[in-house]
Amino acid sequence: MKPRLATLLLALDWIAFVAAFVLTCSAQRNVLWWLRLDWSGWFGELAELSALGTVSAGFVWILWLAVTLLWSALWLARPAPAKVKPAVDLASAAAARQQLAPVASMMETRPDLKDKILRLHQSLEKI
């Protein structure tokens, strides 16, 4: 999965989770429903889920939170993409030098142009 798509999906997941949490809190008129979830026995309901049985709403909330936290941890632990420097094409560099050869006579007639090009060349060599 591309990094931008994964980041977008993770952000959408968190936005949906927070929105659903806020809507549930407003429907329940308090936040205590979150504390009343079966935090100790939710893992036992995984067998019901795998058998496509009925599961409680609290289990769905806890599973959603666990999957989102796991996904976030994996996203944060991923290695940064390596930046690859483009390789210098020697053939194109040689072709560019050949194109500059006819301009040498013009550089000899204009010393200010020759000076500017020399300074530009020196600054490019520093890079």
N, CA, C and O atoms as a GROMACS GRO file, in nm:
protein
  508
    1MET      N    1   0.085  -0.117   0.000
    1MET     CA    2   0.000   0.000   0.000
    1MET      C    3   0.090   0.123   0.000
    1MET      O    4   0.190   0.128   0.071
    2LYS      N    5   0.054   0.220  -0.078
    2LYS     CA    6   0.135   0.341  -0.087
    2LYS      C    7   0.125   0.418   0.045
    2LYS      O    8   0.021   0.416   0.111
    3PRO      N    9   0.233   0.488   0.083
    3PRO     CA   10   0.233   0.559   0.211
    3PRO      C   11   0.124   0.665   0.222
    3PRO      O   12   0.064   0.681   0.329
    4ARG      N   13   0.096   0.737   0.114
    4ARG     CA   14  -0.007   0.841   0.123
    4ARG      C   15  -0.145   0.781   0.143
    4ARG      O   16  -0.225   0.834   0.220
    5LEU      N   17  -0.173   0.671   0.075
    5LEU     CA   18  -0.302   0.605   0.089
    5LEU      C   19  -0.318   0.548   0.229
    5LEU      O   20  -0.425   0.559   0.289
    6ALA      N   21  -0.212   0.488   0.283
    6ALA     CA   22  -0.218   0.434   0.418
    6ALA      C   23  -0.240   0.546   0.521
    6ALA      O   24  -0.317   0.529   0.616
    7THR      N   25  -0.174   0.657   0.501
    7THR     CA   26  -0.191   0.771   0.592
    7THR      C   27  -0.333   0.826   0.584
    7THR      O   28  -0.393   0.858   0.686
    8LEU      N   29  -0.384   0.836   0.464
    8LEU     CA   30  -0.521   0.886   0.446
    8LEU      C   31  -0.623   0.793   0.510
    8LEU      O   32  -0.714   0.838   0.579
    9LEU      N   33  -0.608   0.662   0.489
    9LEU     CA   34  -0.701   0.566   0.548
    9LEU      C   35  -0.692   0.565   0.700
    9LEU      O   36  -0.795   0.553   0.767
   10LEU      N   37  -0.572   0.578   0.754
   10LEU     CA   38  -0.557   0.583   0.899
   10LEU      C   39  -0.622   0.709   0.956
   10LEU      O   40  -0.688   0.704   1.060
   11ALA      N   41  -0.603   0.821   0.890
   11ALA     CA   42  -0.666   0.946   0.935
   11ALA      C   43  -0.818   0.936   0.928
   11ALA      O   44  -0.888   0.980   1.019
   12LEU      N   45  -0.871   0.878   0.820
   12LEU     CA   46  -1.016   0.859   0.808
   12LEU      C   47  -1.069   0.766   0.916
   12LEU      O   48  -1.178   0.786   0.969
   13ASP      N   49  -0.992   0.663   0.949
   13ASP     CA   50  -1.033   0.571   1.056
   13ASP      C   51  -1.042   0.643   1.190
   13ASP      O   52  -1.139   0.624   1.264
   14TRP      N   53  -0.942   0.724   1.222
   14TRP     CA   54  -0.946   0.798   1.348
   14TRP      C   55  -1.060   0.900   1.349
   14TRP      O   56  -1.126   0.919   1.452
   15ILE      N   57  -1.083   0.966   1.237
   15ILE     CA   58  -1.193   1.063   1.230
   15ILE      C   59  -1.326   0.993   1.250
   15ILE      O   60  -1.412   1.043   1.323
   16ALA      N   61  -1.344   0.879   1.186
   16ALA     CA   62  -1.469   0.803   1.202
   16ALA      C   63  -1.485   0.754   1.346
   16ALA      O   64  -1.595   0.756   1.400
   17PHE      N   65  -1.377   0.710   1.407
   17PHE     CA   66  -1.383   0.662   1.546
   17PHE      C   67  -1.424   0.775   1.640
   17PHE      O   68  -1.511   0.758   1.725
   18VAL      N   69  -1.359   0.889   1.625
   18VAL     CA   70  -1.390   1.003   1.712
   18VAL      C   71  -1.534   1.052   1.689
   18VAL      O   72  -1.604   1.085   1.784
   19ALA      N   73  -1.576   1.056   1.563
   19ALA     CA   74  -1.713   1.100   1.533
   19ALA      C   75  -1.815   1.004   1.593
   19ALA      O   76  -1.914   1.047   1.651
   20ALA      N   77  -1.791   0.874   1.578
   20ALA     CA   78  -1.883   0.775   1.636
   20ALA      C   79  -1.883   0.783   1.788
   20ALA      O   80  -1.988   0.767   1.851
   21PHE      N   81  -1.767   0.808   1.848
   21PHE     CA   82  -1.758   0.821   1.993
   21PHE      C   83  -1.838   0.942   2.041
   21PHE      O   84  -1.912   0.934   2.140
   22VAL      N   85  -1.823   1.054   1.972
   22VAL     CA   86  -1.895   1.176   2.010
   22VAL      C   87  -2.046   1.156   1.994
   22VAL      O   88  -2.124   1.197   2.081
   23LEU      N   89  -2.087   1.095   1.884
   23LEU     CA   90  -2.230   1.071   1.863
   23LEU      C   91  -2.288   0.977   1.969
   23LEU      O   92  -2.400   0.997   2.016
   24THR      N   93  -2.213   0.875   2.006
   24THR     CA   94  -2.260   0.783   2.109
   24THR      C   95  -2.266   0.853   2.245
   24THR      O   96  -2.360   0.832   2.321
   25CYS      N   97  -2.167   0.936   2.274
   25CYS     CA   98  -2.170   1.012   2.400
   25CYS      C   99  -2.290   1.105   2.404
   25CYS      O  100  -2.353   1.120   2.509
   26SER      N  101  -2.321   1.168   2.293
   26SER     CA  102  -2.436   1.259   2.293
   26SER      C  103  -2.568   1.181   2.303
   26SER      O  104  -2.663   1.229   2.363
   27ALA      N  105  -2.573   1.062   2.245
   27ALA     CA  106  -2.695   0.980   2.256
   27ALA      C  107  -2.712   0.926   2.397
   27ALA      O  108  -2.824   0.916   2.448
   28GLN      N  109  -2.601   0.889   2.461
   28GLN     CA  110  -2.606   0.836   2.598
   28GLN      C  111  -2.612   0.949   2.701
   28GLN      O  112  -2.644   0.925   2.818
   29ARG      N  113  -2.584   1.069   2.660
   29ARG     CA  114  -2.582   1.189   2.744
   29ARG      C  115  -2.474   1.187   2.852
   29ARG      O  116  -2.481   1.262   2.948
   30ASN      N  117  -2.375   1.101   2.836
   30ASN     CA  118  -2.258   1.101   2.924
   30ASN      C  119  -2.148   1.014   2.863
   30ASN      O  120  -2.167   0.952   2.758
   31VAL      N  121  -2.036   1.011   2.930
   31VAL     CA  122  -1.922   0.934   2.882
   31VAL      C  123  -1.906   0.804   2.961
   31VAL      O  124  -1.816   0.725   2.932
   32LEU      N  125  -1.990   0.782   3.058
   32LEU     CA  126  -1.975   0.665   3.144
   32LEU      C  127  -1.998   0.533   3.070
   32LEU      O  128  -1.951   0.429   3.116
   33TRP      N  129  -2.066   0.535   2.959
   33TRP     CA  130  -2.086   0.411   2.884
   33TRP      C  131  -1.953   0.350   2.844
   33TRP      O  132  -1.941   0.228   2.833
   34TRP      N  133  -1.853   0.434   2.821
   34TRP     CA  134  -1.720   0.386   2.781
   34TRP      C  135  -1.655   0.306   2.893
   34TRP      O  136  -1.586   0.208   2.868
   35LEU      N  137  -1.680   0.350   3.016
   35LEU     CA  138  -1.623   0.279   3.131
   35LEU      C  139  -1.696   0.149   3.160
   35LEU      O  140  -1.639   0.057   3.219
   36ARG      N  141  -1.822   0.140   3.119
   36ARG     CA  142  -1.902   0.021   3.145
   36ARG      C  143  -1.882  -0.090   3.043
   36ARG      O  144  -1.943  -0.196   3.054
   37LEU      N  145  -1.798  -0.068   2.945
   37LEU     CA  146  -1.769  -0.174   2.849
   37LEU      C  147  -1.697  -0.289   2.918
   37LEU      O  148  -1.631  -0.270   3.019
   38ASP      N  149  -1.711  -0.409   2.863
   38ASP     CA  150  -1.649  -0.527   2.923
   38ASP      C  151  -1.503  -0.535   2.878
   38ASP      O  152  -1.468  -0.609   2.787
   39TRP      N  153  -1.420  -0.455   2.945
   39TRP     CA  154  -1.279  -0.446   2.907
   39TRP      C  155  -1.202  -0.575   2.939
   39TRP      O  156  -1.102  -0.604   2.875
   40SER      N  157  -1.248  -0.650   3.037
   40SER     CA  158  -1.173  -0.770   3.076
   40SER      C  159  -1.214  -0.893   2.995
   40SER      O  160  -1.134  -0.986   2.981
   41GLY      N  161  -1.336  -0.897   2.941
   41GLY     CA  162  -1.382  -1.017   2.874
   41GLY      C  163  -1.402  -1.004   2.725
   41GLY      O  164  -1.462  -1.092   2.663
   42TRP      N  165  -1.356  -0.898   2.666
   42TRP     CA  166  -1.381  -0.877   2.524
   42TRP      C  167  -1.304  -0.976   2.437
   42TRP      O  168  -1.348  -1.010   2.327
   43PHE      N  169  -1.190  -1.023   2.488
   43PHE     CA  170  -1.108  -1.115   2.409
   43PHE      C  171  -1.178  -1.251   2.392
   43PHE      O  172  -1.157  -1.320   2.293
   44GLY      N  173  -1.261  -1.286   2.488
   44GLY     CA  174  -1.335  -1.412   2.479
   44GLY      C  175  -1.441  -1.411   2.371
   44GLY      O  176  -1.482  -1.517   2.324
   45GLU      N  177  -1.485  -1.296   2.332
   45GLU     CA  178  -1.587  -1.287   2.227
   45GLU      C  179  -1.530  -1.303   2.086
   45GLU      O  180  -1.606  -1.306   1.989
   46LEU      N  181  -1.398  -1.314   2.074
   46LEU     CA  182  -1.338  -1.336   1.943
   46LEU      C  183  -1.382  -1.470   1.884
   46LEU      O  184  -1.397  -1.484   1.763
   47ALA      N  185  -1.403  -1.569   1.972
   47ALA     CA  186  -1.451  -1.699   1.924
   47ALA      C  187  -1.590  -1.685   1.864
   47ALA      O  188  -1.620  -1.746   1.761
   48GLU      N  189  -1.675  -1.605   1.927
   48GLU     CA  190  -1.808  -1.580   1.872
   48GLU      C  191  -1.799  -1.510   1.736
   48GLU      O  192  -1.875  -1.540   1.644
   49LEU      N  193  -1.707  -1.418   1.725
   49LEU     CA  194  -1.690  -1.346   1.599
   49LEU      C  195  -1.642  -1.439   1.489
   49LEU      O  196  -1.689  -1.430   1.376
   50SER      N  197  -1.548  -1.527   1.521
   50SER     CA  198  -1.496  -1.618   1.419
   50SER      C  199  -1.602  -1.719   1.375
   50SER      O  200  -1.597  -1.769   1.262
   51ALA      N  201  -1.698  -1.750   1.462
   51ALA     CA  202  -1.808  -1.841   1.426
   51ALA      C  203  -1.927  -1.766   1.370
   51ALA      O  204  -2.034  -1.824   1.347
   52LEU      N  205  -1.909  -1.636   1.346
   52LEU     CA  206  -2.015  -1.548   1.296
   52LEU      C  207  -2.137  -1.549   1.387
   52LEU      O  208  -2.251  -1.545   1.342
   53GLY      N  209  -2.109  -1.555   1.518
   53GLY     CA  210  -2.216  -1.548   1.616
   53GLY      C  211  -2.245  -1.404   1.652
   53GLY      O  212  -2.190  -1.312   1.593
   54THR      N  213  -2.332  -1.386   1.749
   54THR     CA  214  -2.367  -1.250   1.792
   54THR      C  215  -2.262  -1.200   1.891
   54THR      O  216  -2.218  -1.274   1.979
   55VAL      N  217  -2.225  -1.077   1.875
   55VAL     CA  218  -2.130  -1.014   1.966
   55VAL      C  219  -2.193  -0.886   2.019
   55VAL      O  220  -2.283  -0.829   1.958
   56SER      N  221  -2.144  -0.841   2.132
   56SER     CA  222  -2.200  -0.721   2.193
   56SER      C  223  -2.145  -0.596   2.125
   56SER      O  224  -2.042  -0.600   2.058
   57ALA      N  225  -2.215  -0.486   2.143
   57ALA     CA  226  -2.169  -0.359   2.087
   57ALA      C  227  -2.040  -0.314   2.154
   57ALA      O  228  -1.955  -0.252   2.089
   58GLY      N  229  -2.024  -0.345   2.281
   58GLY     CA  230  -1.901  -0.311   2.351
   58GLY      C  231  -1.781  -0.380   2.290
   58GLY      O  232  -1.673  -0.322   2.281
   59PHE      N  233  -1.800  -0.505   2.248
   59PHE     CA  234  -1.692  -0.578   2.183
   59PHE      C  235  -1.651  -0.510   2.053
   59PHE      O  236  -1.533  -0.501   2.022
   60VAL      N  237  -1.750  -0.462   1.978
   60VAL     CA  238  -1.719  -0.393   1.851
   60VAL      C  239  -1.638  -0.266   1.878
   60VAL      O  240  -1.542  -0.238   1.807
   61TRP      N  241  -1.677  -0.191   1.981
   61TRP     CA  242  -1.603  -0.069   2.015
   61TRP      C  243  -1.460  -0.101   2.056
   61TRP      O  244  -1.366  -0.036   2.010
   62ILE      N  245  -1.443  -0.201   2.141
   62ILE     CA  246  -1.308  -0.236   2.189
   62ILE      C  247  -1.223  -0.290   2.075
   62ILE      O  248  -1.105  -0.258   2.064
   63LEU      N  249  -1.284  -0.373   1.990
   63LEU     CA  250  -1.209  -0.427   1.876
   63LEU      C  251  -1.169  -0.315   1.780
   63LEU      O  252  -1.057  -0.314   1.729
   64TRP      N  253  -1.260  -0.222   1.754
   64TRP     CA  254  -1.229  -0.108   1.666
   64TRP      C  255  -1.113  -0.027   1.723
   64TRP      O  256  -1.021   0.011   1.650
   65LEU      N  257  -1.118   0.000   1.853
   65LEU     CA  258  -1.010   0.076   1.916
   65LEU      C  259  -0.879  -0.002   1.910
   65LEU      O  260  -0.775   0.056   1.880
   66ALA      N  261  -0.882  -0.132   1.937
   66ALA     CA  262  -0.759  -0.213   1.935
   66ALA      C  263  -0.698  -0.218   1.795
   66ALA      O  264  -0.577  -0.205   1.780
   67VAL      N  265  -0.782  -0.238   1.695
   67VAL     CA  266  -0.730  -0.244   1.557
   67VAL      C  267  -0.674  -0.108   1.515
   67VAL      O  268  -0.570  -0.102   1.450
   68THR      N  269  -0.742  -0.001   1.552
   68THR     CA  270  -0.693   0.134   1.517
   68THR      C  271  -0.562   0.165   1.587
   68THR      O  272  -0.472   0.222   1.525
   69LEU      N  273  -0.550   0.128   1.714
   69LEU     CA  274  -0.424   0.152   1.785
   69LEU      C  275  -0.311   0.067   1.728
   69LEU      O  276  -0.198   0.115   1.716
   70LEU      N  277  -0.340  -0.058   1.692
   70LEU     CA  278  -0.238  -0.144   1.632
   70LEU      C  279  -0.195  -0.088   1.497
   70LEU      O  280  -0.076  -0.084   1.466
   71TRP      N  281  -0.290  -0.045   1.417
   71TRP     CA  282  -0.261   0.012   1.286
   71TRP      C  283  -0.177   0.139   1.302
   71TRP      O  284  -0.083   0.161   1.225
   72SER      N  285  -0.210   0.222   1.401
   72SER     CA  286  -0.134   0.345   1.424
   72SER      C  287   0.009   0.313   1.467
   72SER      O  288   0.103   0.379   1.423
   73ALA      N  289   0.025   0.212   1.554
   73ALA     CA  290   0.159   0.174   1.599
   73ALA      C  291   0.243   0.122   1.482
   73ALA      O  292   0.361   0.155   1.471
   74LEU      N  293   0.182   0.043   1.395
   74LEU     CA  294   0.255  -0.007   1.278
   74LEU      C  295   0.290   0.107   1.183
   74LEU      O  296   0.397   0.107   1.123
   75TRP      N  297   0.200   0.204   1.169
   75TRP     CA  298   0.227   0.318   1.082
   75TRP      C  299   0.341   0.403   1.137
   75TRP      O  300   0.426   0.451   1.061
   76LEU      N  301   0.344   0.421   1.270
   76LEU     CA  302   0.450   0.501   1.330
   76LEU      C  303   0.584   0.429   1.327
   76LEU      O  304   0.689   0.494   1.321
   77ALA      N  305   0.583   0.295   1.330
   77ALA     CA  306   0.707   0.218   1.334
   77ALA      C  307   0.765   0.190   1.196
   77ALA      O  308   0.874   0.134   1.186
   78ARG      N  309   0.694   0.226   1.092
   78ARG     CA  310   0.744   0.196   0.957
   78ARG      C  311   0.869   0.278   0.928
   78ARG      O  312   0.881   0.392   0.973
   79PRO      N  313   0.962   0.220   0.852
   79PRO     CA  314   1.083   0.296   0.818
   79PRO      C  315   1.051   0.408   0.720
   79PRO      O  316   0.961   0.398   0.637
   80ALA      N  317   1.127   0.512   0.732
   80ALA     CA  318   1.110   0.626   0.640
   80ALA      C  319   1.156   0.585   0.501
   80ALA      O  320   1.254   0.512   0.487
   81PRO      N  321   1.085   0.630   0.398
   81PRO     CA  322   1.127   0.593   0.262
   81PRO      C  323   1.263   0.654   0.230
   81PRO      O  324   1.289   0.772   0.258
   82ALA      N  325   1.348   0.573   0.170
   82ALA     CA  326   1.482   0.619   0.135
   82ALA      C  327   1.474   0.709   0.012
   82ALA      O  328   1.404   0.679  -0.085
   83LYS      N  329   1.547   0.816   0.018
   83LYS     CA  330   1.552   0.908  -0.096
   83LYS      C  331   1.669   0.867  -0.184
   83LYS      O  332   1.784   0.863  -0.141
   84VAL      N  333   1.637   0.837  -0.307
   84VAL     CA  334   1.738   0.793  -0.402
   84VAL      C  335   1.780   0.912  -0.488
   84VAL      O  336   1.697   0.980  -0.548
   85LYS      N  337   1.911   0.936  -0.491
   85LYS     CA  338   1.961   1.044  -0.576
   85LYS      C  339   1.962   0.997  -0.720
   85LYS      O  340   2.002   0.884  -0.748
   86PRO      N  341   1.919   1.081  -0.811
   86PRO     CA  342   1.920   1.039  -0.951
   86PRO      C  343   2.064   1.024  -1.001
   86PRO      O  344   2.151   1.106  -0.970
   87ALA      N  345   2.087   0.920  -1.076
   87ALA     CA  346   2.221   0.894  -1.131
   87ALA      C  347   2.249   0.993  -1.244
   87ALA      O  348   2.160   1.029  -1.321
   88VAL      N  349   2.372   1.035  -1.252
   88VAL     CA  350   2.412   1.128  -1.357
   88VAL      C  351   2.436   1.049  -1.483
   88VAL      O  352   2.513   0.953  -1.485
   89ASP      N  353   2.371   1.088  -1.588
   89ASP     CA  354   2.387   1.023  -1.717
   89ASP      C  355   2.508   1.084  -1.786
   89ASP      O  356   2.506   1.201  -1.824
   90LEU      N  357   2.613   1.005  -1.802
   90LEU     CA  358   2.737   1.057  -1.860
   90LEU      C  359   2.720   1.094  -2.007
   90LEU      O  360   2.784   1.187  -2.055
   91ALA      N  361   2.634   1.022  -2.077
   91ALA     CA  362   2.615   1.052  -2.219
   91ALA      C  363   2.549   1.189  -2.236
   91ALA      O  364   2.587   1.266  -2.325
   92SER      N  365   2.450   1.219  -2.152
   92SER     CA  366   2.385   1.349  -2.165
   92SER      C  367   2.477   1.462  -2.120
   92SER      O  368   2.470   1.572  -2.173
   93ALA      N  369   2.564   1.435  -2.022
   93ALA     CA  370   2.660   1.537  -1.979
   93ALA      C  371   2.760   1.567  -2.090
   93ALA      O  372   2.797   1.682  -2.113
   94ALA      N  373   2.802   1.462  -2.160
   94ALA     CA  374   2.896   1.483  -2.271
   94ALA      C  375   2.828   1.558  -2.385
   94ALA      O  376   2.890   1.643  -2.449
   95ALA      N  377   2.701   1.527  -2.410
   95ALA     CA  378   2.628   1.597  -2.516
   95ALA      C  379   2.610   1.744  -2.481
   95ALA      O  380   2.616   1.830  -2.569
   96ALA      N  381   2.589   1.774  -2.355
   96ALA     CA  382   2.574   1.913  -2.312
   96ALA      C  383   2.706   1.989  -2.331
   96ALA      O  384   2.705   2.106  -2.371
   97ARG      N  385   2.818   1.924  -2.303
   97ARG     CA  386   2.948   1.990  -2.323
   97ARG      C  387   2.973   2.018  -2.472
   97ARG      O  388   3.029   2.121  -2.507
   98GLN      N  389   2.931   1.925  -2.558
   98GLN     CA  390   2.950   1.945  -2.701
   98GLN      C  391   2.866   2.062  -2.752
   98GLN      O  392   2.907   2.134  -2.843
   99GLN      N  393   2.749   2.082  -2.691
   99GLN     CA  394   2.665   2.193  -2.733
   99GLN      C  395   2.725   2.326  -2.690
   99GLN      O  396   2.701   2.428  -2.754
  100LEU      N  397   2.802   2.326  -2.583
  100LEU     CA  398   2.863   2.449  -2.535
  100LEU      C  399   2.989   2.487  -2.612
  100LEU      O  400   3.035   2.601  -2.603
  101ALA      N  401   3.046   2.395  -2.688
  101ALA     CA  402   3.170   2.422  -2.759
  101ALA      C  403   3.158   2.538  -2.859
  101ALA      O  404   3.248   2.622  -2.862
  102PRO      N  405   3.053   2.547  -2.940
  102PRO     CA  406   3.044   2.661  -3.034
  102PRO      C  407   3.028   2.795  -2.964
  102PRO      O  408   3.054   2.899  -3.024
  103VAL      N  409   2.986   2.795  -2.839
  103VAL     CA  410   2.963   2.919  -2.767
  103VAL      C  411   3.095   2.977  -2.716
  103VAL      O  412   3.097   3.090  -2.668
  104ALA      N  413   3.203   2.902  -2.726
  104ALA     CA  414   3.332   2.948  -2.673
  104ALA      C  415   3.378   3.075  -2.743
  104ALA      O  416   3.436   3.163  -2.678
  105SER      N  417   3.353   3.087  -2.871
  105SER     CA  418   3.395   3.208  -2.942
  105SER      C  419   3.318   3.329  -2.893
  105SER      O  420   3.373   3.439  -2.885
  106MET      N  421   3.190   3.310  -2.859
  106MET     CA  422   3.110   3.421  -2.808
  106MET      C  423   3.159   3.461  -2.668
  106MET      O  424   3.156   3.578  -2.631
  107MET      N  425   3.205   3.363  -2.591
  107MET     CA  426   3.253   3.393  -2.457
  107MET      C  427   3.382   3.475  -2.464
  107MET      O  428   3.406   3.560  -2.378
  108GLU      N  429   3.465   3.450  -2.566
  108GLU     CA  430   3.591   3.525  -2.579
  108GLU      C  431   3.566   3.670  -2.616
  108GLU      O  432   3.644   3.758  -2.580
  109THR      N  433   3.458   3.696  -2.688
  109THR     CA  434   3.430   3.834  -2.729
  109THR      C  435   3.362   3.913  -2.618
  109THR      O  436   3.367   4.036  -2.619
  110ARG      N  437   3.300   3.844  -2.523
  110ARG     CA  438   3.231   3.915  -2.413
  110ARG      C  439   3.288   3.867  -2.280
  110ARG      O  440   3.248   3.763  -2.229
  111PRO      N  441   3.383   3.943  -2.222
  111PRO     CA  442   3.447   3.901  -2.097
  111PRO      C  443   3.349   3.898  -1.978
  111PRO      O  444   3.367   3.817  -1.887
  112ASP      N  445   3.247   3.984  -1.978
  112ASP     CA  446   3.151   3.982  -1.867
  112ASP      C  447   3.071   3.852  -1.867
  112ASP      O  448   3.042   3.797  -1.761
  113LEU      N  449   3.035   3.804  -1.984
  113LEU     CA  450   2.963   3.678  -1.995
  113LEU      C  451   3.051   3.562  -1.952
  113LEU      O  452   3.006   3.470  -1.884
  114LYS      N  453   3.177   3.568  -1.992
  114LYS     CA  454   3.271   3.463  -1.954
  114LYS      C  455   3.288   3.458  -1.802
  114LYS      O  456   3.295   3.350  -1.744
  115ASP      N  457   3.294   3.575  -1.739
  115ASP     CA  458   3.309   3.582  -1.594
  115ASP      C  459   3.186   3.524  -1.523
  115ASP      O  460   3.200   3.451  -1.425
  116LYS      N  461   3.066   3.556  -1.572
  116LYS     CA  462   2.943   3.505  -1.511
  116LYS      C  463   2.934   3.353  -1.525
  116LYS      O  464   2.896   3.283  -1.431
  117ILE      N  465   2.969   3.303  -1.642
  117ILE     CA  466   2.962   3.158  -1.664
  117ILE      C  467   3.066   3.086  -1.578
  117ILE      O  468   3.039   2.978  -1.526
  118LEU      N  469   3.184   3.146  -1.562
  118LEU     CA  470   3.287   3.087  -1.476
  118LEU      C  471   3.239   3.080  -1.331
  118LEU      O  472   3.258   2.979  -1.264
  119ARG      N  473   3.178   3.190  -1.282
  119ARG     CA  474   3.127   3.189  -1.145
  119ARG      C  475   3.014   3.087  -1.128
  119ARG      O  476   3.007   3.019  -1.025
  120LEU      N  477   2.928   3.075  -1.228
  120LEU     CA  478   2.820   2.977  -1.224
  120LEU      C  479   2.876   2.835  -1.221
  120LEU      O  480   2.828   2.750  -1.146
  121HIS      N  481   2.977   2.811  -1.302
  121HIS     CA  482   3.040   2.680  -1.307
  121HIS      C  483   3.104   2.645  -1.173
  121HIS      O  484   3.092   2.532  -1.126
  122GLN      N  485   3.171   2.743  -1.110
  122GLN     CA  486   3.233   2.719  -0.980
  122GLN      C  487   3.129   2.691  -0.872
  122GLN      O  488   3.150   2.605  -0.787
  123SER      N  489   3.018   2.762  -0.876
  123SER     CA  490   2.914   2.738  -0.775
  123SER      C  491   2.847   2.603  -0.796
  123SER      O  492   2.808   2.537  -0.699
  124LEU      N  493   2.833   2.560  -0.923
  124LEU     CA  494   2.775   2.429  -0.949
  124LEU      C  495   2.868   2.316  -0.906
  124LEU      O  496   2.822   2.210  -0.863
  125GLU      N  497   2.999   2.338  -0.915
  125GLU     CA  498   3.094   2.237  -0.871
  125GLU      C  499   3.092   2.218  -0.720
  125GLU      O  500   3.120   2.110  -0.670
  126LYS      N  501   3.057   2.324  -0.646
  126LYS     CA  502   3.048   2.314  -0.501
  126LYS      C  503   2.930   2.228  -0.458
  126LYS      O  504   2.932   2.167  -0.351
  127ILE      N  505   2.827   2.225  -0.541
  127ILE     CA  506   2.708   2.146  -0.510
  127ILE      C  507   2.740   2.003  -0.537
  127ILE      O  508   2.655   1.916  -0.518
   0.00000   0.00000   0.00000
